[in-house]
Each structure stands twice: as C-alpha cells, then as structure tokens.
C-alpha cells in the first residue's frame, strides 16, 4: 500500500512567511501608534497641570516664576533644609518643617533653595494643584520630562505668550518647531525660525506647547 505525505510546497511556505510578516508589521505599527498616542496624551495633561499650578501661583502671590530670560528646564528635587513655623502648643519653641520637594523654573538647583515659610507655602500650593504624586513620575535626573523622555522647557515672559509664559515639549521627534531654520548659538528651543507665531499651521511641528 502506498503512503502519502502531505508536504507544503515552497510557494505555500513563502506565502505563509509573507503573511506572518505583514501581520507582524501591522501589529507593530498599531502598537507604536498606541504608545505614541499615550505619551502625547500624558504630556498634554502634564502641561495643563503645570499651567494650572502657575496660574494659581500668580493669582495667590501676584507673579509668575522668572526664568532668567531664556527657556529653562524645569527642575524638581528634594530639599532637606528646614524652616520654622509657630508652635501653638509651645510658643517658645517653633516647629521645624523640612522643605521637601522643590520645583524651580530658573535653572536653580532645587536642593540649594533657601528654606523659608514663604517658599514652603508656595511649594505646598503648587503640589496641591499639580498633583505631586503624578508629576513625580515624569521627573528623571531632577528634570521634568515629557512622555518621550525629553525636557519640558519654561520661559517667562514667553516668546509667544508675551504677557504670560511658554511651556514647550519637543514632542515625538525630539526637535523643536520647524527644524529647517536654526540658529544653534541659542539654547533650545529659543532659536530663530522655531515659533514665528502661535498658530498651529505656522508652527508646523509636533511640539506640545501651551500656545
């Protein structure tokens, strides 16, 4: 009796391999898109929370934090210095409170900020509005970063928001604005040709900003 063996032909094997490759490419593309969308959403949410905290700071204290003229990285770190507050139970011995996490917008190292009650109150207000636990997930190497691991920059007065502040993330491509016209003598993202105006069409980039 003859025995028959079912064998795939070379054409069939190649067809299966090709199909697997197509499905893998589609799946990887969908995964990449989903991941990028999630990072974009988290960065937009972070910038919105920063806006709210900065506006609250101006409303309560009368000013926005300065940035020394140029765009600056936003820095966050723990500060162990202590300041004194009245002690109702023992007026002769004021309480000492550790400053805790400090956020700066002017290139100052947070750990070097002097501990005062005013700074302590400002930080408490800021963390209350911005949701400190959520923000700390975006801090790496003492810098506030976007969903792609890029630096989020702050400037007051802003280049676009001249009476307010600018917040800028370079987005997925890691490049600020339209990267065809660049003056590299200036610190990113403040370079000629990046943000000619606040309109999305002229911005022509994937940057995430508050303007």
N, C-alpha and C positions, 0 to 999 in steps of 0.2 A: 504493500500500500504506500502511495506517495504521501509525503508530509509537506504541507505548505507553510511557509513562514511569512508573516506579514511584516514587510520592511518598508520604511519610509524612503522615498526617492530623495535625491539631492535637492530637487526643486522644492519638495514639500518641507524639508528641513530648513532651507533658506527662507521660505515663506514664513515659517513659524518664528525663526530668529528675527526676521524683519518686523513681524507683528509685535513681538516682545519689546523690541527696541522702540517702536512707535508708542506703545502703551507706557513704557518707562519714561520717554521724553514728555508725553502728555502729563503724566503724574508728577514728574519733577517740576514741570512748568507751573502746574496748578499749586504745588507745594510752595514754590518760590514766590508766586504771586500772593498767596495767602500770608506767608511770613512777612513779605514786604508791606502788605496792607496793614498787618498788625503793628509793625514797627512805626508806620506812618501815623496810625491812629493814636498810639501811645505817645508819640512825640507831640502831636497836636494837642492832646489832652494835657501834657506836661506844660506846654507853653501857655495854654489857657489858665492853668492853675497859677503859673508864675505871674501872669497878667493880673489875676485877681488879688494875689498877695501884694504885688507892687502898688496897685490902685488903693488897696486898703491901707498900706503904709503911708501913701501920700495924703489920704483922707484924714488919718489919725495924727500924723506927725508933720504934715504940711510940705513934704518934699519927696522926690524920688531919690533913691541912692545914686550917687555920682559914679562915673566910670572912667575918670581921668582922660576924657576926650576921645579915645579910640574904642573900638569894640574890644570887650574884655571877656575872658572865660569866667563863668560863674563858678565860684569855689565853695565847697562845703567840707567842713571838718570839725572834729570835736575839740572844744576848748576847755581845759581843766581849771582855768582861772576862776576865782570866786569873788562875789560881790556881797555887800551887806545890805540887809533889809531889816526894818524894825521888827522886834520880837514882842508881841503883845503880852506874852506870859512872863517875860523878863526884860523889861525896857533897858536895863543896864547892859545887857548882852545881846546885841543884834544877831540875827541869824545870818549864816554864811551860805550862799547858794552858788553852786557850780554853774558856770555859763552854759555848758552843754554844747550842742551842735550850733555852729555859726555859719551863716551864708554871707559871702561878700561878692560885690559886683565891680570892684575897682582894682583887682589884681592883688589885694592884700591877702596874706595867708590867714585863714580863719583862726588858726591856733595862736596868732600873735595879737589878736584884737584885745584891747584892754577891757576888763570886766567891770561894768557899771550897771546900776539898776536900769538905766535907760536902755542900754544895749540888751540887757536881759529881757525887759518888757517887749522890746521890738522883736526879738527872736521868738518869744512866746506867741506874739500876734502873727508873725509870719508863718510859723509851723502850724498854727491852728487853722489858718486859711488854706495853706497849700497841701495839707495832709502829709505830715513829715514822714510817716512810715512808707507811704507810696513813693515819695520823692527820693528817699534814700536808696531805693532800688536802681535809680538812674545815676548814682554817684560812683565814679571809679577814679582812683588816683586823685581824690579830693577835687575832682571836676564834675560838673553836671553835664551828662552826656545824653544824646538823643538815642533813638531806638537802634541805630546802626553803630553806636559807639563813637560818634563824632561829637565834638564840643558844641555846646549851645552858647552863643555869644550874646552879650548885652551891651547896649550903648545908650547913655542919656547925657545931653539931649540926642535924640536919634537923627540919623541921616535922612530917613523918610518921615518919621514922626517927629518933626522938629520941635513941637511943643510937648512931646512925650518921650517915650523910649522905644528902641528897637530890640526885638528878640529874634535871633536868627539861628536856624539849623541848616546845614548844607544839604540835608536830605540823603536819599539813597546813593546818589553818585559821588557824594563827598566833595563836590565842587560848589563854590558859592556863585550864585547868579549865572549869567551868561558868560561862560568861561572863554569867550573869544577875544575879549578885550581886558587885559590885565596889567596892572601896574604893581609889580611884585616888590616895589620898595615900601609898600604899605602893608600893615598886618592884615591877614584875612579876618573878616570878609570886607574890610574897608579898602577896596581897590577900584580904580577908575572903570566904569562901564558895568559894574555889577547890578546896581539898582537905580536905573535912571529915573524911575518913578514908582509909585505904589501900585500901578495897575498890573494885573496878572499877565496880560499879553506882552507888555514891555519887560516884565521880569524874566519871562521866557526861561524858566528853570524849574527844578523840582524842590527848591528850597522851601522850608516850612518857617513861616515868619508870623509876626503879629500885625503885618501891614499888607 
